[in-house]
């Protein structure tokens, strides 16, 4: 089994009363109120480019939903650079790619975690054709099967501008959160990212500004959520 590292700590679990954890809870609440008539069950979390913190956002948001008593599964759909298994010190020898390839049934790939109500579907063996696998009918069936078993599905995808995977996955989820590296991402890069998601008619729930610098005396949290429709 791989060992968890200090770079893969889950703050929403380890320090649930911290300002950052409260920000994740705020994000969870905002998502729940985004569409009261059509609840959001599956959420794709992506970013324009690598290093924005999408995987960290994915796992912490998943934890806050689990803390609320929801049955949650986090799907590591970044089959090019998987990281979710590190947060839970799990093996990545089998997972999403294996079940999409017909090598293993879904139930054998779902892993319990040390967090109550939270299940992990690792990415599995890195395949030669991730985009094709994610756009397949098997992926459609997998999402349908997960919706029957879980209240919330959090999908951690590759960055939008790097490959087509995120656009493919956006068509299979109820909504999309885009994580931006505050102070570093260029406006035109953010706009290009949102346009690519809109091109496939993705429902953009909002953006998460990550890595904001703040003083302890500030009332601002280091993560901020804003509804895309009002931005």
Long-range contacts (C-beta under 8 A, 24 or more apart in sequence): 1-89, 1-90, 1-91, 2-85, 2-86, 2-89, 2-90, 2-91, 2-92, 3-89, 4-86, 4-87, 4-88, 4-89, 5-86, 8-83, 8-86, 8-87, 10-59, 10-60, 10-63, 10-87, 10-115, 11-60, 12-60, 12-61, 12-63, 12-64, 12-67, 13-63, 13-115, 16-67, 19-221, 19-222, 20-60, 20-221, 20-222, 20-223, 21-60, 21-64, 22-221, 23-221, 23-222, 23-223, 23-224, 23-225, 24-57, 24-60, 24-61, 24-63, 24-64, 24-223, 25-64, 26-221, 26-225, 27-61, 27-64, 27-177, 27-208, 27-223, 27-225, 28-61, 28-64, 28-65, 28-68, 30-206, 30-225, 30-227, 31-175, 31-177, 31-205, 34-175, 34-205, 34-206, 34-227, 35-175, 38-174, 40-174, 40-175, 40-205, 41-147, 41-151, 41-152, 41-153, 41-174, 42-143, 42-146, 42-147, 42-152, 42-153, 42-155, 42-172, 42-173, 42-174, 42-175, 43-152, 43-153, 43-154, 43-155, 43-173, 43-174, 43-175, 43-176, 43-177, 43-205, 44-155, 44-157, 44-166, 44-169, 44-170, 44-172, 44-173, 44-175, 44-176, 44-177, 44-202, 45-154, 45-155, 45-156, 45-157, 45-176, 45-177, 45-179, 46-157, 46-158, 46-159, 46-160, 46-166, 46-169, 46-170, 46-176, 46-177, 46-178, 46-179, 46-197, 47-159, 47-160, 47-178, 47-179, 47-180, 47-181, 47-193, 48-159, 48-160, 48-161, 48-178, 48-180, 48-185, 48-189, 48-190, 48-192, 48-193, 49-159, 49-161, 49-162, 49-181, 49-185, 49-189, 50-81, 50-159, 50-162, 51-181, 52-159, 52-179, 52-180, 52-181, 52-185, 52-210, 53-179, 53-181, 53-208, 53-210, 53-211, 54-156, 54-157, 54-159, 54-179, 55-83, 55-84, 55-156, 56-210, 57-177, 57-179, 57-208, 57-210, 57-223, 58-84, 58-154, 58-155, 58-156, 59-84, 59-87, 59-154, 59-156, 61-154, 61-177, 62-118, 62-152, 62-154, 63-115, 63-118, 65-151, 65-152, 65-154, 66-115, 66-116, 66-117, 66-118, 67-117, 69-117, 70-117, 70-151, 70-152, 71-117, 71-119, 71-149, 71-150, 71-151, 71-152, 72-117, 72-118, 72-119, 72-150, 72-151, 72-152, 72-153, 72-154, 73-110, 73-118, 73-119, 73-120, 73-121, 73-146, 73-149, 73-150, 73-152, 73-153, 73-154, 74-118, 74-119, 74-120, 74-121, 74-154, 74-155, 74-156, 75-121, 75-146, 75-153, 75-154, 75-155, 75-156, 76-120, 76-121, 76-122, 76-123, 76-156, 77-123, 77-134, 77-155, 77-156, 77-157, 77-158, 77-165, 77-169, 78-123, 78-156, 78-157, 78-158, 78-165, 79-123, 79-124, 79-126, 79-127, 79-130, 79-133, 79-134, 79-158, 79-165, 80-126, 80-130, 80-158, 80-163, 80-165, 81-158, 82-122, 82-123, 82-126, 83-156, 84-120, 84-122, 84-123, 84-156, 85-120, 85-122, 85-123, 88-113, 88-114, 88-120, 90-120, 90-122, 91-122, 92-122, 92-123, 92-124, 92-125, 93-124, 93-125, 94-122, 94-124, 94-125, 95-121, 95-122, 95-123, 95-124, 95-125, 96-121, 96-122, 96-123, 96-124, 96-142, 97-123, 97-124, 97-125, 97-126, 97-127, 97-130, 97-133, 98-124, 98-125, 99-124, 99-138, 99-142, 100-127, 100-133, 100-134, 100-136, 100-138, 100-139, 100-142, 101-127, 101-133, 102-138, 106-142, 106-145, 106-146, 119-150, 121-146, 130-158, 130-163, 130-165, 131-163, 131-164, 131-165, 131-168, 134-165, 134-168, 134-169, 135-168, 139-172, 140-172, 143-172, 143-173, 160-193, 160-196, 160-197, 161-189, 161-192, 161-193, 161-196, 166-197, 167-196, 167-197, 167-199, 167-200, 167-202, 168-200, 170-197, 170-200, 170-202, 171-200, 171-201, 171-202, 173-202, 174-203, 175-202, 175-203, 175-204, 175-205, 176-202, 176-203, 176-204, 176-205, 177-205, 177-206, 177-207, 177-208, 178-204, 178-206, 178-207, 178-208, 179-207, 179-208, 179-210, 180-207, 180-208, 180-209, 180-210, 181-210, 181-211, 182-209, 182-210, 182-211, 182-212, 183-211, 183-212, 183-213, 184-211, 194-228, 204-228, 206-231, 207-231
